Amino acid sequence: MEPVTLTAGGLRLVAWEQRHMADLAKIYDDPLIERFLVMPLPWSGTPRERFVWLQERHWQSGNPRWAVEDESGRLVGSMALTKSFPYELTITYVTAPWARGRGVAQRAIRAAVQFGFDNLGAKRIAWDAIVGNHASRLAAVRTGFTVEGIARNGVYQRGVSRDCWVGGILPGEVRGPDSPPEHYEILKRQAGFFLAERGQLETSAAGLRLRPLLEKDLDDLAATCDDAEVRRWTTVPGPYTRAMADDWFAFCRDSWDRGERVLYVLADADDRYCGSVEFNLRAPGEAEIGYFCSPWARGRGWMTAAVRRLCELGFEELGLERIEWRAVVGNDASRRVAEKAGFVIEGTRKGLRHGDDGRLDSWVGGRLREDLA
């Protein structure tokens, strides 16, 4: 198969040439690219020297390989289609760090996918990305791919097995520039949030800040979760051990990568763990908040400040429209925090949660985006 040039909204998808190599090396040096590509790095020696030749061989085998150029002729990404099964291709793509935020991947994906359907006889084009690569996932969803699940240990990246999202697109499902998926703006904001470096959050309470959970917190986390009041009102198992805290640490890291959970810990002036506050993200624009405080940090008003700050983050950075709160009937401390943080108690749901003695009634409440002020 001879190389074919495609055009896509100001972009050109062309055969690779030596003139692209300097910029391609800069792309492969980018930390975000290194985080999510599976190829051996650093990119040098024989792989770099034989790159253009190898792309020519791929074309000859019917597997298109394109350099993506902008209107100035500069390299802004790469695009590839590879035969995987009869009538199925797999798409892979990269955007240069200097071209992010310009819709490069979206435009190039549409052109490549349509070429695969129209010229290569594909009935399905598959996509995958290491879990946590929200930029790749967002571009795929925006152009019509359906994310179909997670393949555990689905890829092998430089000596480590990694989970990957998998999905696909069928003929007729390509989304054009004017047909974004439902809730796309929320999905876009959340993708940006989960890709960004995890920072700390200042609060209105003196001596309190919110930060990510660290391994050094796990002894204090275990002690907090084994506290009688925490076990009485939450679903944490007991007796709670350090091994359980280790498992929770790994779970929180993985769920953050999947974009399902946002957890911060309350840290005092000495950076000691003093409790947790988190969102469990649900349908786009919705989340449930949960929190508990360490025994040594109670009575300072810190949890109210933490809940207020996380709600601000939810509305401003995650695109949330409604945050739900619930607590077992009788958990007056949690209810006071929720009301002080702006939640409206909406009623009681019968038997909402399992307890040691059967199903338990729960108070439920909510806070809307317009309540932020």
C-alpha positions in Angstrom: 0.0 0.0 0.0 1.4 3.4 -1.0 1.3 6.2 1.5 -1.9 8.4 1.4 -2.0 12.1 2.5 -5.1 13.2 4.4 -6.3 16.7 5.3 -8.3 17.5 8.4 -9.4 21.0 9.3 -6.0 22.7 8.7 -4.0 19.6 9.4 -2.1 17.3 7.0 -1.5 13.7 7.7 1.5 12.8 5.7 4.1 10.0 5.4 7.0 10.2 7.9 10.2 11.9 6.7 13.6 12.5 8.3 12.7 16.2 8.7 10.1 15.2 11.4 12.7 13.4 13.6 13.9 16.4 15.7 10.4 17.3 16.8 9.4 13.7 17.3 12.4 13.4 19.7 11.0 16.4 21.7 7.6 14.8 21.8 9.0 11.6 23.3 10.9 13.6 25.9 7.7 15.1 27.3 6.9 13.7 30.8 3.2 13.2 30.0 4.1 11.2 26.9 6.6 9.1 28.8 3.9 8.4 31.4 1.4 6.9 29.0 3.4 5.5 26.0 4.4 1.9 26.1 7.5 2.2 23.9 11.0 1.8 25.3 12.5 5.1 26.4 14.7 7.0 26.0 14.1 7.0 22.3 17.6 6.8 20.8 20.0 4.6 18.9 18.6 2.0 16.4 14.9 2.7 17.1 15.3 6.3 16.2 17.6 5.6 13.2 15.3 3.1 11.7 12.0 4.9 12.5 11.2 6.3 9.0 12.2 3.0 7.4 9.9 1.1 9.8 7.0 3.4 9.0 7.5 2.8 5.3 7.3 -1.0 6.0 4.1 -0.5 7.9 2.5 1.2 4.9 3.7 -1.6 2.7 1.8 -4.0 5.0 -1.4 -2.0 4.9 -0.9 -0.3 8.3 -1.0 3.5 7.8 1.4 5.6 9.7 1.1 9.4 9.6 3.0 12.4 10.8 0.4 15.1 11.6 1.5 18.6 10.5 -0.2 22.0 11.1 -0.5 24.7 8.5 3.1 25.8 9.0 4.3 22.3 8.3 5.5 21.7 11.9 4.9 18.3 13.4 2.1 18.4 15.9 1.4 14.7 16.5 1.2 11.2 15.1 -1.6 8.9 13.9 -1.6 5.2 13.1 -4.0 2.4 12.1 -3.0 -1.2 12.6 -4.8 -4.4 11.5 -5.7 -6.3 14.6 -8.5 -8.8 13.5 -10.4 -9.4 10.3 -12.3 -6.2 9.5 -10.9 -4.5 12.7 -8.2 -1.9 13.1 -6.6 -0.4 16.2 -6.0 3.4 16.3 -3.1 5.0 18.2 -2.3 8.7 18.4 -0.1 11.2 20.1 -0.3 15.0 20.3 2.8 17.2 20.7 3.0 19.1 24.0 3.2 22.4 22.0 -0.1 21.6 20.2 -2.3 20.6 23.1 -5.6 22.2 23.5 -6.0 22.9 19.8 -8.2 19.9 18.9 -5.3 18.2 17.0 -6.2 14.7 18.1 -9.9 15.1 17.4 -9.3 16.4 13.8 -6.7 13.7 13.0 -8.8 10.9 14.5 -11.8 11.8 12.4 -9.7 11.7 9.2 -8.0 8.5 10.1 -11.1 6.7 11.2 -13.0 7.6 8.1 -10.1 6.5 6.0 -10.1 3.1 7.8 -13.8 2.6 7.2 -13.9 3.9 3.6 -10.6 2.5 2.3 -9.4 -0.4 4.5 -12.7 -2.2 4.8 -12.9 -1.8 8.6 -16.1 -2.7 10.4 -14.8 -1.6 13.8 -11.9 0.5 14.9 -10.6 -0.3 18.4 -9.0 2.2 20.9 -7.1 1.7 24.1 -5.2 3.8 26.6 -3.5 3.3 29.9 -5.9 4.1 32.7 -5.3 7.7 33.7 -4.7 8.9 30.2 -7.7 11.2 30.3 -6.5 13.2 27.3 -6.6 10.2 25.0 -10.0 9.1 26.5 -11.5 12.5 26.0 -10.4 12.7 22.4 -11.8 9.3 21.7 -15.2 10.0 23.3 -15.4 13.4 21.6 -15.0 11.8 18.2 -17.5 9.0 18.7 -15.7 6.1 20.4 -17.5 4.2 23.2 -15.4 3.3 26.2 -16.4 -0.3 26.8 -14.4 -1.2 29.9 -11.0 -1.8 31.5 -8.6 -4.6 30.5 -6.7 -5.5 33.6 -3.0 -5.7 33.0 -4.0 -5.0 29.4 -0.6 -3.5 28.4 3.0 -4.0 29.3 4.8 -0.7 29.8 8.6 -0.9 30.3 8.5 -3.8 32.7 5.2 -3.1 34.4 1.7 -4.5 33.6 -0.8 -1.7 33.4 -4.6 -1.6 33.2 -6.0 0.1 30.1 -9.3 1.5 29.0 -10.7 -0.2 25.9 -13.3 0.9 23.4 -14.3 1.1 19.8 -16.2 2.9 17.1 -18.4 1.5 14.3 -19.2 3.0 10.8 -21.6 5.9 11.1 -20.6 6.7 14.7 -18.0 9.4 14.0 -18.9 12.7 15.8 -18.3 15.9 13.9 -17.0 19.2 15.3 -20.6 20.3 15.9 -21.9 17.2 17.6 -20.2 16.7 21.0 -21.4 13.9 23.3 -23.8 14.7 26.1 -22.1 16.4 29.1 -18.9 17.0 27.1 -17.9 20.2 28.9 -18.1 18.4 32.3 -16.1 15.5 30.9 -13.5 17.9 29.6 -13.1 19.7 32.9 -12.8 16.5 34.8 -10.2 15.1 32.4 -8.1 18.3 32.9 -8.4 18.0 36.6 -7.3 14.3 36.8 -4.4 14.9 34.4 -3.0 17.8 36.4 -0.6 17.4 39.3 -2.3 16.8 42.6 -1.8 19.8 44.7 -2.9 21.0 48.1 -5.9 23.1 49.0 -5.9 25.9 51.5 -8.9 26.2 53.7 -10.6 29.0 55.8 -9.5 27.2 59.0 -6.2 28.3 60.6 -3.7 25.4 60.6 -5.7 23.2 58.2 -5.0 22.3 54.6 -6.1 19.5 52.3 -3.6 17.4 50.4 -3.4 13.9 48.8 -3.2 10.8 50.9 0.4 9.7 51.5 1.9 6.5 52.6 3.2 8.2 55.8 -0.5 8.7 56.7 -1.5 5.1 56.9 -0.9 4.4 60.5 -3.0 7.4 61.5 -5.6 6.4 58.9 -5.8 2.9 60.4 -6.1 4.4 63.9 -8.9 6.7 62.8 -10.8 4.0 61.0 -10.6 1.8 64.1 -12.1 4.6 66.2 -15.4 3.5 67.8 -17.3 6.6 66.5 -16.0 6.3 62.9 -17.0 2.6 62.9 -20.4 3.3 64.4 -21.4 5.7 61.6 -19.5 4.6 58.5 -19.1 1.4 56.5 -15.4 0.8 57.3 -14.8 -2.7 58.5 -13.5 -3.5 62.0 -11.3 -4.2 63.6 -9.4 -1.9 61.1 -5.8 -2.9 60.5 -2.8 -1.3 58.8 -3.1 -3.9 56.0 -6.6 -2.5 55.3 -5.1 1.0 55.1 -2.5 -0.2 52.6 -5.3 -1.7 50.5 -7.3 1.6 50.7 -4.2 3.6 49.7 -3.9 1.5 46.5 -7.6 1.7 45.8 -7.7 5.5 46.2 -4.7 5.8 43.8 -6.4 3.6 41.2 -9.8 5.2 41.5 -8.2 8.7 41.1 -6.5 7.4 37.9 -9.9 6.2 36.7 -11.5 9.6 37.4 -14.0 8.0 39.9 -12.9 9.4 43.2 -11.4 12.6 44.6 -10.0 12.2 48.0 -8.1 14.7 50.2 -6.8 14.3 53.7 -7.0 17.0 56.4 -3.5 17.9 57.4 -2.6 20.1 60.4 0.3 22.5 60.8 2.7 19.6 61.4 1.3 17.8 58.3 -0.3 15.0 60.4 -3.2 13.1 59.0 -6.4 14.4 60.7 -9.2 12.9 58.6 -10.5 12.4 55.1 -13.0 14.1 52.8 -13.9 12.7 49.4 -16.1 12.8 46.4 -17.5 9.6 44.8 -18.2 10.8 41.2 -21.4 9.5 39.7 -23.4 10.6 36.6 -21.8 13.6 34.9 -22.3 16.6 37.1 -23.1 14.6 40.2 -21.1 13.4 43.2 -21.6 12.1 46.7 -19.5 13.5 49.5 -18.2 11.5 52.4 -16.0 12.5 55.4 -14.7 11.5 58.8 -12.4 13.1 61.3 -9.6 11.7 63.5 -10.3 11.6 67.2 -7.4 14.0 67.9 -8.7 16.7 65.5 -12.4 16.9 66.6 -14.1 20.0 67.9 -12.1 22.5 65.9 -14.5 23.1 63.0 -12.0 21.7 60.6 -14.4 19.2 59.0 -16.8 22.0 58.1 -14.0 24.0 56.5 -12.8 20.9 54.6 -16.3 20.1 53.3 -16.8 23.7 52.1 -13.5 23.7 50.4 -14.0 20.5 48.6 -17.5 21.6 47.5 -15.9 24.8 46.0 -13.4 22.5 44.1 -16.3 20.3 42.9 -18.3 23.2 41.5 -15.4 25.2 40.1 -13.0 22.6 38.8 -15.0 19.4 38.3 -18.1 20.9 36.8 -20.4 19.5 39.4 -24.0 20.6 39.4 -25.2 18.7 42.5 -23.4 17.2 45.5 -25.3 14.7 47.6 -24.8 14.0 51.3 -26.2 11.2 53.4 -25.6 9.9 56.9 -27.2 7.2 59.1 -30.0 8.7 61.2 -28.6 9.7 64.5 -25.2 10.9 63.2 -25.8 14.4 64.4 -22.1 15.4 64.0 -22.2 14.7 60.3 -25.5 16.5 59.9 -24.2 19.6 61.6 -21.2 19.7 59.3 -23.4 19.3 56.2 -25.8 22.0 57.3 -23.0 24.4 58.1 -21.4 23.7 54.7 -24.6 24.7 52.9 -26.4 21.4 52.4 -30.1 21.2 52.5 -31.5 18.2 54.4 -34.1 16.7 52.0 -35.5 13.9 54.1 -35.0 10.3 55.3 -34.6 7.2 53.2 -35.7 4.0 54.8 -33.2 1.1 54.9 -30.7 2.9 52.6 -27.6 1.2 54.1 -26.6 -2.1 55.5 -25.6 -2.2 59.2 -24.5 -4.9 61.7 -28.2 -5.3 62.8 -29.8 -5.0 59.4 -30.7 -2.1 57.1 -30.4 1.4 58.5 -32.4 4.6 57.7 -30.3 7.5 56.4 -30.8 11.3 56.2 -30.1 12.6 52.7 -29.4 16.1 51.5 -27.9 18.0 48.6 -26.1 21.2 47.6 -26.5 22.7 44.1 -24.1 24.7 42.1 -26.1 27.9 42.6 -25.7 27.4 46.4 -21.9 28.0 46.0 -22.3 31.7 46.8 
